Amino acid sequence: MAAIKLGVKSVAMVLGKTIHLHNTTKTVFLQHERWVKHELCHIKQFKEHGYAGFILKYIWESIRKGYYNNRFEVEAREAEDL
C-alpha cells in the first residue's frame, strides 16, 4: 500500500525498532546511505514518543498535513543529510 501511495517499487517501513523491507533486499537497502539514515530516524522517533504514541502522532500528522508535510517525515528527510 505504501509503495502505491508513494509511487515507488521499494519501500522500507519502521515499526518500533524493526525496519521492514518491501520489494528490496537488505543488501540493496544498506547500499543507500540516505535511505538507511531516514529509517534510523524513524526508529529514534519511535523511541522518543513510545510505540503507540508515535503511531498515533504519525497518523494524526498525516491526516492534518499529508505524508510529505508530516513533521516526522520532514525530520527523517533532514536526517538523510546528516
Backbone hydrogen bonds, N-H to C=O, Kabsch-Sander energy under -0.5 kcal/mol:
donor,donor_aa,acceptor,acceptor_aa,energy
5,K,1,M,-2.5
6,L,2,A,-2.6
7,G,3,A,-1.1
8,V,3,A,-2.0
11,V,22,H,-2.2
13,M,20,H,-2.7
15,L,18,T,-2.3
17,K,15,L,-0.6
18,T,15,L,-1.6
20,H,13,M,-3.4
20,H,18,T,-0.7
22,H,11,V,-2.8
29,F,25,T,-2.8
30,L,26,K,-2.6
31,Q,27,T,-0.8
31,Q,28,V,-0.9
32,H,29,F,-1.8
33,E,31,Q,-0.9
36,V,32,H,-2.4
37,K,33,E,-2.6
38,H,34,R,-2.2
39,E,35,W,-2.3
40,L,36,V,-2.6
41,C,37,K,-1.8
42,H,38,H,-1.3
43,I,39,E,-1.7
44,K,40,L,-2.0
45,Q,41,C,-2.3
46,F,42,H,-2.4
47,K,43,I,-2.1
48,E,44,K,-2.4
49,H,45,Q,-2.4
50,G,46,F,-1.9
54,F,50,G,-2.8
55,I,51,Y,-2.0
56,L,52,A,-2.7
57,K,53,G,-2.5
58,Y,54,F,-3.1
59,I,55,I,-2.6
60,W,56,L,-2.4
61,E,57,K,-2.7
62,S,58,Y,-2.4
63,I,59,I,-2.4
64,R,60,W,-2.5
65,K,61,E,-3.2
66,G,61,E,-0.5
66,G,62,S,-1.6
69,N,65,K,-0.6
70,N,66,G,-0.7
70,N,67,Y,-1.0
73,E,70,N,-0.8
74,V,70,N,-2.5
75,E,71,R,-2.3
76,A,72,F,-1.8
77,R,73,E,-2.5
78,E,74,V,-2.2
79,A,75,E,-1.9
80,E,76,A,-0.8
80,E,77,R,-0.7
81,D,78,E,-1.3
82,L,79,A,-1.4
